[in-house]
């Protein structure tokens, strides 16, 4: 037994290169398998911990008007709600800037703050800012806010606050995209918290809810499904409450308007009569005064002077009454305007996916990692298994004579097999341990840092995930232990005397090329040998081709993912979207306010072109998904002008698509998610859940966002109402980030402005996703490159080891070193070339498969590959092949010819 242990130790020492290469292959496989599969769960666990700590609300109810006592009672009594917390929120701008700041009341139990510096606001003059603003402000500084609308109100009792802290909130997970607003440039610059006493209203306007029986953790199918169903159910109840309060508001406003009109008419008549009487009295008094002065009666003048003072007092009183009448008319106008806008009063509920943009984006990022974890590791391990299997079988064949000798010395088959099993298990353990350490600790952190650069999560929570470690170890054992056991078991069936002799070489046979005489005759000796050997060792040939093809395909796929995602920006914002922003206003606002909003566009000297349209935010849901697709609905006032702003092109033929009166044109990704084709129908919903069924008249290319385009006639048919223009598609003369933000801020200053939708914001979101993926792609490409290098080295090393006697014979016969090297490497070059060709085809197919899973729900990509991608991938494979050739050259030139050619008899 001691001798066997020494023999095993000697084998490790003598075949260190083989041990390292096989362990490296298994390490790469385990590394990618564990790393990609545990990162998603770790990311979700990290988020869930943060949500639990801050008690992130499951849903949020928002209202366009303050919540009355009856509203709050109705919300509290909603079924399935464990906890309800009401709060205040108002949007302002930081004074002398275009930066919008959302100010909210301190939460108590739901969606709590995490103070990063300082403390919570405890008085109405104190404020806590978002942590993002810490670099611009410091504790003790003062910040002044202003109303974002002309003649608007901040909704606060104070405008200047003392900064007492900085905080993060899981309601605002993203650093760069906090949400949209109707103030400033259209997007929130930051958020803030203060006490309820800082708000001028005594009634809250937002409610946060916690579900009674939320199923599962955040992002789990059970939780998201439950939240979606619960929100849909509660929205219907809130709609009933909203209809009741709108009816009450309409009733109150109607009474207020009627009373005001009656009083105004009465007061107008009274004032007119009073003016007539005052005018007559003044005329009479003036005549008497002239007569009194003419008569030089001082007593009469004194009496008339007193009367004049009394008239002046009456005139002042009348002036006050006129001002009161003017104010009453102003309030009447406001009441009438409010009555017109009652249809805009909403009471809506949204789940985390909808009121928290970062929540949804973070979940999608984790899901994208999951998608990669289900595909890339399979490729890595397939190659690792094939090469490891071949390597271990080759090891057993090399030890054939040693096995025979040990059997002749009386060792049992189990004792003889022990060396191979120990060697195999050791390589499997080494590869699994190293791969697990890197996969559990390194890769998840790299991916997390890349994906959370724009999120407020600082540290990833790691976990052991024994199921993935066990799976990796099982695959490692399968590729080494099984291979060596099968080969050893087969060999040990052979008679010991035969086992002590070398295995007879594979018998040669004529190949097809030999039958093509004109070609075969013109081939040199070396080329003929190469041709015969390629088909003589078919197993090694297939292993080399498969190994190289797999590694090349992985590199092509990695580079291709980056290329395909990068095309989104060029195609969407270079070829399709030609506008800079959409400005949306409220057509039901006061006429002067609407005119002001429109003239901001139509009379601006910075606008290159504009076109009127109806714009609405709608959404669609899918029974198979728990999320919803947010959609931009656009109905151009002039269909002929739409092509100047948005290029609608058929996704198959690329032909221009006119708007139809019998259906809508929908974006390609939306049609795919809804599983509809031309002629099919699907349902879209408004914010309050009101649904409308539309027919698909065409599907247009659209690489970012979901959009629906309708003609005015079809909109009138679907909504059963006449379409009203409420927006402009705008292209600026000089569209820089600064100029677009400035123009948006100018428009949002008007009272009728509702929102601005900037194309650059969509572009920014896509760009962030791409930058997040680039770091991940870099890791995958490096892993694939290393895999390619190890595969080529391992298979070439096997080839050289198998043919030491052949090489020695060639050297004895006087072949030059270069000829000896090319004797082996000519075959490797041909097989590498074949592997590259196969790899290009496999890479194209695998890339198309990955691109069907990887892009975000709002993006559509073309799965095509660029020639630069293919050239780089092929070039790297060739470089690795040349590196291996130089490494193998040293081994070939150092072969001991005499030792190799000794008789084995």
Secondary structure, DSSP 8 states (H G I E B T S, - for coil): -HHHHHHHHHHHHHTHHHHHHHHHHHHHHHHHHHHHHHHHHHHHHHHHHHHHHHT--SEEEEESS---HHHHHHHHT-TTEEEEEEE-EEEEEETTSS-EEEEEE--SSSS--EEEEE----STTEEEEEGGGGGT--TT-EEEEE-SSTT---SBS-SEEEEEEEEE-TTS-BSS---B-SSTTSBEEEEEEE-GGGBS-SS--EEEEEESS--SSTTSHHHHHHHHHHHHHHHHHHHHHHHHHHHHHHHHHHHHHHHHHHHHHHHHHHHHHHHHHHHHHHHHHHHHHHHHHHTT-HHHHHHHHHHHHHHHHHHHHHHHHHHHHHHHHHHHHHHHHHHHGGGG--EEEEEHHHH-HHHHHHHHHHHHHHHHHTTHHHHHHHHHHHHHHHHHHHHHHHTHHHHHHHHHTT--HHHHHHHHHHHHHHHHHHHHHHHHHIIIIIHHHHHHHHHTTTBS--S------HHHHHHHHHHHHHHHHHHHHHHHHHHTTS-HHHHTS----------GGGG-HHHHHHS-HHHHHHHHHHHHSHHHHHHHHHHHHHHHHHHHHHHHHHHHHHHHHHHIIIIIB--SEEEEE-TTS-HHHHHHHHHHHHT-TTEEEEEEEEEEEEEEE-TT-SSEEEEEEEEESSGGGGGGTB--BBTTT--B----SS-EEEEHHHHHHHT--TT-EEEEE-TT--EEEEEEEEEE--SBSEEEE--HHHHHHHHSS-----EEEEEESS--HHHHHHHHHHHHTSTTEEEEEEHHHHHHHHHHHHHHHHHHHHHHHHHHHHHHHHHHHHHHHHHHHHTHHHHHHHHHTT--HHHHHHHHHHHHHHHHHHHHHHHHHHHHHHHHHHHHHHS-TTB-------HHHHHHHHHHHHHHHHHHHHHHHHHHHT--HHHHHS---
